[in-house]
Amino acid sequence: MARLIRTEKEVEGRYTEQWIVVEEDTLDQWPAGPLEEVGRPAARIDGLQRARGEATYTTDVQLPGMLHAAIFRSPHAHARVTRIDLERAREAPGVRGVVGPLNEEIGYPGQAVAAVAAESLAQARAAIELIDVEWDVLEPLLDPDEAVRRGELVGHRTEERGDVERGFAEADVVVEGVYRTQTVLHNSMETHQAVCEWEARDRLTVYISTQYIWGVRSDLAEHYGLPPDQVRVVCRFMGGGFGSKNGPGDYTIVAADLARETGRPVKCALTRRDENLDAGNRNATVQRLKVGARSDGTLTALEGEFVNATGWDGWLSSTGGPLEMLYACENMRLVERGARLNTAPMKAFRAPGFVEGTFGLECVMDELAARLDLDPLELRRRNHSDSDATDGRPFSSKNLLECYRRAEPHWARGDEVRARSRGPWRHGVGLASQIWYGGGGPPSYAWVRVGSDGRAVVITAMQDIGTGTATAMAQIAAEELTIPVDRVDVSLGDSARGPYASVSAGSSTVPSMGPAVRAAAADAARQILEIAAQRFEVEERLLSLHKARVVSADGGSWPLEQVTGLLESGQILGKGSRGPNPAGMRVLTFGVQVAEVAVDVETGEVRVDRIAAIHDVGRVINPLGASSQVEGGIIQGLGHTLSEERLLDPRSGAVLTQTLDSYRMPTIADIPEIVTELIDVPDAHLTNLGSKGLGEPPIIPTSAAIANAIRDATGADVRSLPISREEMLRALREARERAPERVGAPAA
Amino acid sequence: MPELRVNGDDFSVDAEVGTSLAHVLREELGLTGTKVACNEGHCGACTVQVDGVPILSCLTLVHTVEGRELTTIEGLRDHPLVDAFVRADALQCGFCTPGQIVSGAALVAANPSPSRDEIRHGMAGNICRCGTYPKIEEAIASWRG
C-alpha cells in the first residue's frame, strides 16, 4: 500500500523535510555473502560500448541544424556591467543568436556575461571577442577571514553539546592547531555541457552531462514556466561529475534561450579553461581546532571554528561534521561560517565538507596521540561512539571496530616500513578514520520488464555517472529473477523513458535505486509464478524461481521462457519503489585507511607507497566495481593531498590554474599500491538490500592518513593542504626546532 | 582538400588550413570515439595513432598527416586491449578510455610484455579523473588474456 510519510531526506549531509509516498518493503533481505549474481565481481554491462568509443556522451550529440554557443566571461573578479554592446557580435559571420547581459553584477572571474550561437564553434568564439563592455571594476574580496570580519557570509551554523569549558578543565592534555585546506577543482573529463532543442516552442529536450536528470527537469520546467512533462532530459553516458553536475547551470539556460531565439538546436559546452573558472570547486577552509583528553586518551572536549571560502554563492558544507559525529565526546562546540568572496562558487565535491574536516580532525587526533604517547589506532578505539554522537540515536549498523581490527595487519607493518629509512628518505605509516552519510532514501522507482524470451530490462530514468550503478542494478534484478546477469539490460538516462530516480550524489544511487529495482524484479517474479500456477495447474504457494526455472515444491520444473513464452509479444511489467529509511536510526558509513609514505627531509618530496582502505558500506553488490570506486576516491584524495590547488592572483583574483598542465592531477605514474577491503555485512535495518553507498567514503580519510604517516616518518606536523615541498619543509623546520635529533639535519 | 587514410579507409576532407585532426575526425568524419577533454594537449583523451605512433589529435594540424596511416579507437575496436579493459574494470565514466586504449595499443605493439614501470611511463600522458589507473595497469599487463 502506498503510504504518505513526512521524512527527513539527506543528500551530501544536507537535510530537508519533505512528503514522500513510499511502498513498504515487503521483501526480506537476502542472506549475507556472495549470492548467484549479487556479491560477485561483474564486468560493466556497458563497458564495451565505452571502451570501443561507441557510447554517446553529450559532447557527441549532433542534431540536424545544430548551432554552437560560446560564452563571454568576465575578466574581472568583481565589477558592474555599466554598458554592453552586442551589435558587433550579432553581425559577425555565422552568428544566429545573441543573449545578454546574463549578469550585471559580476561576483567572480569567469562569470557568464553574454553568449552567442553561431553555425560553427569557431564563429561563435570569434564573435564573443566582438562584445563591447564597459565595466565599473570594483575591489575584490579574496580573504575568507576578512569576509567573516565584514559579515559577508553565505551561511552560518553553530552546534553545541555538553559543557565544553568544563571538558577542557577536566583534560590532562589540550592540543590546538590551525589547519588549512585549499580550493580544488573537479575537472571532470567531459566538461559541463548541454544541447537544447525546442519543439512547438513549449516542449524542451535537453541532452546534458548531469548527475541528476530529474533535478535538471524540474529546474528548467520552473525556469521556463512549463509543465515538467514537457521537459525531457537525456543523459545516457556522461564523463564524470564528482558533485559538480547536480543542476542545469548557466550553460544550459544559455543553450535553451538561444535555441528558442533561433528555432534551432544549440550546444553549449564549457572549454577546459571555462571548466576551471566556472564549474564549481571544493572550497578552501581554515579550521581552528582544539581537543582535550585525559591521559588515557578519553576525549573530554572538542571545539572547532571553521571558515569555508565558499565563494560568490553556493552553500555551507559541513566541515565540522566529522568533529561533531566521529567520536564519542560529551562536550563539543563548533561554529561554521561560509565566507562570501569574489571567487567562483563552491559546488559539492565528493563528500563536501567531510574531506576537509577529516583532514583537520584526524590530524589533531594524531597530534594528541603523539603528545600522550598513545598508539593512534588505540586512541581511536578508546573514543569509539556506540550510538550517534549528536543525539544518541542507534546506528542502523556500524562496523567501525571491525574496520579497525582489519586495519591491524596493515598498521603492524609500521616497524618494517620505518626500518626502510635510508639517508634523507624517512618512511612512516599513518591512519585516519572515516564517517559519512551514504544511506540513500526514497523516492526512487524502477520497472522491470520481462519478455517472452525470458530476458529482463530494468527501466528507470537514473543516470550512471561512471560508478557502475547500471551494472549493480542488472545484478540485483538478475538475482531476484534467478537469471544470469547477461540476460538483463538496463534502460536508463531519459526522463521520458522511465520513472523518477535518485540523484547520483551523496553516495546514494545504489542504496536508493537498488531496493526499488529489487522490488520491481520481485513484482515481476510474483506475476510469473501466478501465471505458471494457472498454466500448469499447480498451487502458487508451491512455486518459486530457481536458476531461471519455475520450480514446484512437488517436483515439477519449467524453464522461465516456457511461462513467459505464453505472452508472445506481451510482457510482464513489475514495478518497485524504494521503501523508507529505518525510523529513529542513523544511517552512516564508516572506514579507516592506513597510508605508508616516504619523505625526503632534504628536499621536502613526499611519496606515497601504499594505502590500505577498509570501509563498511553494508552489502557489496559488485566487489570489482567497488574496488574501482575505492581506488578512484583514494587517487582523487592523493591529488588533493599532494599536488592539486587552484591558485589565484592575490590582487586581482584571476585564476592562474586554468589548464591541466598548471592544475596538477595525479597520473598513472603517481599511484601507490592500493589495497581495498570491504566489510560486506548487510545493514539489517536498511531496505531489502542492506547496501549503503561507496562513492564518497574512500576519498575522506586519505589526506589525513598521509599527513599522519608523514608525522610518523619525520616528527613534522603538516597542517596545510596541499603538502607542497614548501609546506613539507616548513613543517620539518618547525619540528627540528622542537626536537633536532628526531628529524635529522637539513642539507648543507 | 587533404586526403586522409583513417582505419584503412580513404577520405577527402574539406578543412581550412589550421584545422585540428581531432576536429576533422569528430565533426567531419563522425568518428566520435576520439574524445576531446582539454583541446590543448594536456590530457591525452584525443590520442590517435599516426603510423602506429600515439599523437595528440587536438594539437595535430590535419594537413600535416596527409597520406599517413591514421588509427583511431574505431580502428581498434577488436583489439584485445578492449576486452582487457572491460575485464579489469579499467574504466569508470569512460570518457578518457578510448585515448587510453589507443595509447596502450601503441605501447603493446612496440613492447608486447611491458613491465609495470614501462606501463606507467608509457601511459603517463593519459589523464583519468575517475582514477582507474591501477586497473589500467592491470589491463595492459594482462592484455593477451
Interface residues (C-beta under 8 A of the other chain):
Chain A: A43 R44 D46 G47 L48 Q49 R50 A51 R52 G53 E54 A55 T56 Y57 T59 D60 Q62 H186 N187 S188 M189 E190 T191 F237 M238 G239 G240 F242 T271 R272 I465 G466 T467 G468 L624 G625 S627 S628 E631 G632 G633 I634 I635 Q636 T659 L660 D661 M665 P666 T667 I668 A669 I671 I674
Chain B: R26 G30 T32 G33 T34 K35 V36 A37 C38 N39 E40 H42 C43 A45 T72 I73 E74 R77 V82 F85 V86 R87 D89 L91 Q92 C93 G94 F95 C96 T97 P98 I101 I119 R120 H121 M123 A124 G125 N126 I127 C128 R129 C130 G131 T132 Y133 P134 K135 I136 E137
